[in-house]
Amino acid sequence: MATQAPSSFYEQLPLPTLDRPFGIHLWPLLDKVWTPIVGYPVSEFRFVPGVTPMSTIKQAGIFVIIYYTIIFGGREWMRNREPYKLKGLFLAHNLFLTLISAGLLALYIEELLPTVVRGGIFHAICDAEGGWTQPLVVLYYMTYLTKYLELLDTVFLFLKKKPLTFLHCYHHGATALLCYTQLIGSTAVSWVPITLNLGVHVVMYWYYFQSARGVRIWWKEWVTRFQIIQFIIDLGFVYFASYTYFTSTYFPWMPNAGKCAGEEFAAFAGIGILSSYLVLFISFYLATYKKGGKSQTRKSLRRMSQAPLPDPHNVASAVAAHSNGNAKASGVKANGSAPRSRKAYPSSRAVVNPGHTAVLNGCCLPSLAKFDVRRPDVEVIK
């Protein structure tokens, strides 16, 4: 009797199926990590507002306030210090966030793919049995907690004495609150923005990791493009889910697809925050990669995205420099006298140099390269 030839390594690999798209069942692997840390199986987790850690608005709000206190206080603390290198920690931070984002994304795919294929997309985004199952709530909560870990991005910025921009600081703080509102609001469509965001974060944190290693990445611009595409898709789903919820609830005579699971405050929070992200990231993209544009809209968006966070030290130094400049221009001496042939520089005009702070009638303007405030009383030096 002929013996059967041993199967090759590739033949022994598990084949992907609808219920196991990666060939193996990932949920038991999560349980093996979860149970020793938490003390009970992952299948027993329940998100209970006021009981589950970080499940109240007070806890989330305090954490975000602490975040802003640390980054502004840290910027002041680092003012007269040399920047830290922190290469090893920065590499570890970005690699960990790359891996945790990829792992969570794989778990979402394993849970959602059968739901979407068998029940349809509307069932998955609007039915609690489709988009708000116990395994998905576990993943929503884990994703929510990672948003607080991502706040360390800004800590690295001020320790390395990098500029703190409004876009970065607003986005990090608002995202933690956004995830909180969707958890409290039991929003079934949550998985759409979350999975897209995780996909972007896999690419983004891998880019940061490679850049910190000194590897030149040619697709840097695509990171921002992916983020913008992500927000456009997010808003398409969120607007649809919100529309069909409100019309079916308050205006049933209008065309709608039926009820959609979630609370109203969560819908407003999602629409508001995601819409602001889209505007800010488009402005960042135009400012960074499309500097040749001349339209007024593009110029306005550039000024908005490039605006640094207020720095009181720059304000004070700008006022002092302006005062000294007026004194020199007018020829005022220490005793207060001035030659008659010299005229004082008009106080209603301001000279704006690239990279410096302008003073307009005693008020400081943000430091922007080629800043053009489009005011007749401001002279811009190109």
BELWO-V970397 format. One record per helix or strand of 3 or more residues. SS is the DSSP state (A for helix, B for strand). FROM is the first residue (numbers start at 1). TO is the last residue. Records with the same first field share a line. If there is no record, write none. Layout:
SS: FROM-TO / FROM-TO
This chain:
A: 9-12 / 27-38 / 42-44 / 57-77 / 87-119 / 121-126 / 128-131 / 134-149 / 152-159 / 166-184 / 190-212 / 220-250 / 264-289 / 296-306 / 312-330
B: 350-352 / 358-360 / 363-365 / 378-380
